[in-house]
Amino acid sequence: MTDIAKTVLDIDALRADTPGVAHRAHFNNAGAALMAKPVLAAVQNYLVRESEIGGYEAAAEHYDELNAVYGSVARLINARPDEISIAENATIAWQRAFYSMQFRAGDRILTANAEFAANFIAFLQVAKRTGASVEIVPNDESGALDPSALEAMLDERVRLIAVTWIPTNGGLVNPAEEVGRIARKHGIPFLLDACQAVGQMPIDVEALHCDMLTATGRKYLRAPRGTGFLYIRKAVLDRTEPAMLDLFGATMTGPRTYGLRPDARRFETWETNYSTRMGLNAAVNYALAVGLQAIEARCAELTNTLRNELEEITGVRLHDLGRRRAAILSLTVDGVEAAEVMRRLAAVGINVSVSPPTSTPIDAAARQLPPVVRVSPHYYNSGEEIDRVASAIRSVAKSRAT
């Protein structure tokens, strides 16, 4: 059995708090992590209350709890509560930030080689509409975005730097702090997609120098699906109007005039899912209680152990990049399609996922990547589960060889 220290975390207690570990070895945390009992209870209890007294009445009764999520998320990323906007998912949060910006012909949008496809599509749409250009910052020799190359590309036409911190596959951690430092130095807005980072590592938006940051709840934060948030720095917020408004983000100030909310909630709409908001708040508080530094250390320990085991298996190829790597491993097995590897692992109770080339099209084309198996541990995984997934992949590779 793999000997993985428990560091400062009580892994047995954390696993007891995670009902899903009794049913599967869950290594699809980069897709959606397993919720903890307090998160599930927060959602269920609120829904029960809605059924008992009505939706509006339950919202009024839980007003303080529902609004506490702004402070919780702010503590998670070292921001102010009025800089936080809650969204139905990270895509909506990111779109609200991106589409609030104004572009014109000649403007330049700089992004990373491994940028997520959904973001890239938005860049291309805006470029098509406005005549702006979308340009890729070269990588360094490790495969991460090269800050020196970024700075060399800057001129007065660069309107936005937008980067995915941890891409959907490849294990890469882009140098977000260095990118932010350069962006702030040159007065260029910096939009950071932190979907795979939030809940996996400590985050400090002041140290990152980002103007906008977006994230989901369902991944390493262990919140319900259908949750996410946007951070927008107060100085940027004060000069930013959302692309779309309703009577929550703004109020009528006269028969034909309106005024924006003073806080980041101007990016929200009046109707929302209150039960999952309760779950998001519970998940953020749970992560804070566990400790993000301890979570990051545990994730790295598990991932490095698994990586070492997989590197020893004949026929298994790892496709990870970067000097610093996240809790995501991307692999292929010679002669076996990624979907078939996932199916065989699922048959023995192990959850992984498949990441297609279309999810990171620029990087995948450059490296000629096929669909890859994505294995993403989290802190509640055990040493026995690390052995189990390595053994299952070894069996898949061996069966092909024979």
N, C-alpha and C positions, 0 to 999 in steps of 0.2 A: 504493500500500500504506500502511496506517495505520502511523504512526511511534510505536511504543510503546517507551519506554525499558526496559531490562532491570533498572533500579534496581540493587540489590546482588546480585540472584540470577543465577546462570548458567542461564538458561532452556534453552539447548541441552542442557546436561548433565541438567537435570531432566526434559526431554522424552525424552532418551535412556534415562532411568531409568523411563519410563512407557510400557510396550508398547502400551497402548491408543491412543495418539495416532497410531500408524501406520495405524489402521483407521477412525477416526471423528474428527470435530471434536466433542469432547464438551462440551456446554453443559448437562448435566443433573447438575451437581455438588451441587445442593440435593436431588437424589434419591439418587444414589450416585456418588461420585467414582471415578476410575480409580486402582487400586492401583499403587503403585510396586513395582519388582522385589524389594526386600528384604522387603516385606510378603507378596508372593506366595510367596517362597522360605521364609519362616518357617512359613507354613501347610503348604505342600507337604512340606517336610522333616520336619515333625512327623508328618504323616499317614503318610509313608513309614516313619518309625521305629515308629509304632504297628503298621503292617502287618508289620514285621520281628520285633518282640519282644513285642507285646501292648499293649493300652490302659493297663492299670494300671502295667505295667512302664515304658512310655514316660513316663507322668506322674511316676513316681518318679525316673527318670533326669533329667528336665528340671525337677525341683522348683524349683530356684532361679530358673530362667528364667521359669517360669510365675508365680511369685510376684513377679517383678520388675515386673509390670505395675502393681501398686499404687503403687510408688514413681514409675514413669513418669507415670502419670495425675496423681499428686499434684504432681509438678513442673510438669506442663502447666497446672494451675489454681491453683498456689500453696496446696496443702492439705497435710495430713499423710497418710501411707499408711494409717493406721488409720481415716481418715475416708472411705475409698474402698471402694465395693462394685461388683464387676463384674456386669453383667447381660447377658442374651441379646439385649436391644435396649433402646432408649430408652423405649419404652412400658412395658415391665416395670419398668425402673428408676423411672420416674415413678409408676407405680401402687404400687410398693412403698413409696415415700415418702408418697404421698397417703393411701393406705388404712391407713397406720400411725397416722394422726391420729384423734382421737376428736371427733365432732360431736354436738350435741344441738339440740333445738328452740330456735330463736331465734338460733343462731350464724349468722354472716355469712361468706361466702366472697367475696372481692373479686378480680376478674380483669380482663383487658384486652379491648378491643373486638375485636381480631384474634386472640383465643385459638384455638388449634388445636382442631378438633372433638372429637378423642379425649379431650382433657383436659376439655372442656366436658361431654361425656357423663358422665364420672366425677363431675363436680360435681353434675350433675342427679340421678344415681343416689343419691348420698349425701344430697342434699337431700330426695329422695323418701323415703328410709329414715328420716331423722332429724328432718325438719322444719327443717333449716337453710335459709338462703336463698343464692342466687347472684346477685351484683350486678356490673354492669359499670361500671368507672371511665371517665368521659368522656375523650375525646381532646382534645388541644390543637388549635390551628388548623392544624398541620402533619399531623395524623392520628396522632400518637403519643400514648401514654398520658400524661395530664396529671398530674404529681406533685402539684400544688397541689390538684387535684380529689380525688386519692386521699387526701391528708391531711385534707381537709375531711369525708371520708366516715367517718373512723375514730371508733369508740367502743369501749366495753368488750365489745361483742358480736362484734367482728371476730375470727374464729378463725384465718383464713389469708388471706394475699395470695399469689396464684399467677399468674404471668405468663409468657407465651412471649416470650423476648427478641427473637428475629428470627422473625416469623411465616412460615408456609409460602410465602406469596407477598407481593407488594407492596413488597419491598425495604426495608421499615421496620425500624429498629433502635429498640426501645423503651428508655427511659432507665432501665435496670436498676439502675445505681448509685444514682440518686436514689430509686428505689423501695426499694432495700435500706436506704438511710440512714433513710428514713421508718419502715420496718418495724422496724428495730433501735431507733430512738428511742422507739417506742411499745411495744416488747416483743411484736411480733406475728410469728409464724413466716412466713418468706418462701421460697416454692418457685419456683425459676427453671428453666424449660425452655430449655436452651441448645443444642438439637439443631442449629440452623443456624449457631450461633456458634462452637462448638468446632472448631478446625482452620482457621478463617477469620480469627481475630483473637486477640490476647493475652487471657487470662482470669485474673483474680485474685479468688478468692472472698472474700478479706479486704476488698478494695476494693469488691466488690459487696455486702457485708454480707448475703449470702444464707445461709439456714440449710440449704437443700437445693438441689442443682443436678443436673440430669439431662441426659444427652447420648447420642447415637448415635456409632458408629464409622464408619458407611458413607458419611456425607456428606463434609464438607470435611476431615475427619480422614484420609480415604483408607484406612480399615480395611476388613476384610471385612464383608459383611452378617452380621447375627446377632450384633453386638457393641454394647455400650453400657456406661454406668457411672452410678452414683449417688454424689454427694458429700453427706455429712451432717455438719454441724459437730459437733465432739466434745461440746460442751455440750448440744446437742440430742440427739445419739445416746445419751448416758448416761441420758436419761429417755424413750427411745422404744423400744417393742417392735414388731417387724414384725407385720402382720396374720396372716401364716402362717409357721410355723417347721418345720424338720426337724432331723435329727441333725447337720447342719453348722452351722446358726445357733444351736443350743442343744445342751446335753448333759443327760442325766439325772443328777441329783444325789442321787436317792433313788428308792424304788419309785414315788412319786407326785409327785415334784418335779423341776424342771428349772432350769437356769441359762443365761442368754444369753451368747453370745460377747461379749468386751469391746470388739470393734472393729466397723466397719461391715459386715464380712462376715457378721454375723448376718442380713443381708437376702438372702444367697445360699442356694442349695440345694446339696446334696452333688454331684449330677451336673451336668456342664457340658460345653461343647465346648472342649476344650483346644487344638485346632489353631487355632481362630479367636482364642482368647485370645493365642496366640503372635503372630498377625497384628495384633491390636490393640496389643500392646506394641511391635511393630516400627513400626507406623504412628505411634504417639505419639512414639517416638524419632526417627523420620524428620522429623516436623513440628518437633520441637524443634531438630533439627540445621539444618533450612532456616531457621528463625527466624520466630516468629509475627508480629513487627512487619513484617518484610519481606514475609511472605505477605499481611498485611492491606493494605499499601501497593500491592502488585502487583494484588490483587483489585480494589481501588478504582480503580486506573488503568485496568484492562481494562474494568470495568463502566461507568465514566464515559465512556470513549471509545465504547463500544458504544451507550450511552444517547444520546449526542450524535448518532451516526449515525442511529439509529432515529427520533429526533425530527424528522429532516428528511424522512422518507418519508411521502408523502401516503397517507392511509388507515390508517396505523398509529397506534394509541392506546396510550400507556403508562399504567399504573394503579398507579404507585408512590407511596408516602407517606413522610412524615417529613423532617426536616432532615438527619438522618444516615441514610445508606442502605447496605445490605449488597450483596453480590455476587449480587443476584437482581433480574431485570427481569421485570415482568409486563405483557403486551401483548395486544391484540386487533388483528385486521386487518378493516377494514370489509368486510362481506359474505362473509367466509370463517370458518367454524367453527374453533375452536381445534384440534380434533382433526385437521381437514384441513390446517391449517398445519403441525402436527407431522408428519403423514404426508408432506407434500411435502418438508419439510426432511430427514426420515429417508431419503427416496429419493435425496437428493444427499449422504448421508453425514454428516448433522449431527444430533446428539442434543439434543433439548429435551424438555420434558414439558408436560402440561396439568394445571392446578390448578383443580378444580371449585369452585363456590360452597360446596358442602357441607364443604370443608376448613376454611373460616373462616366459619361460617354467620352470625354476628352482623355482622361487617364486610361480608360479601358482600351481605346483605340491606339494610344501611344504604346501601351505595353502588350497589345494584342491579347487581352484577357478574355477567357471564356467565362460563362457563369461560374462563380466560385461559391464554395460552401463557407458560410459565415458562422463562426463559433465564438460566442461572446459570453464569458463568465461574469458573475457578479459576486459580491462579497459573501453572500449566503451559500454559495456552492461549497461543497466539501471536498476534501482530498480524495475520498472514495469516488466521488463523481468525476473528478479529473481523471483518475485511473479508468473509470468506466467509459468515458467518451474516447479516450485514447485507445483503449482496447477495442472498442467498436469500430473506430476508423481503421485500426490495424487489421481487423477481420475483413473489412471491405477491401482493403488493398491486397490482402493475402488471397482472398477468394478470386480476385481478378487474375493474380499472378499464377494461380494453379488451374 
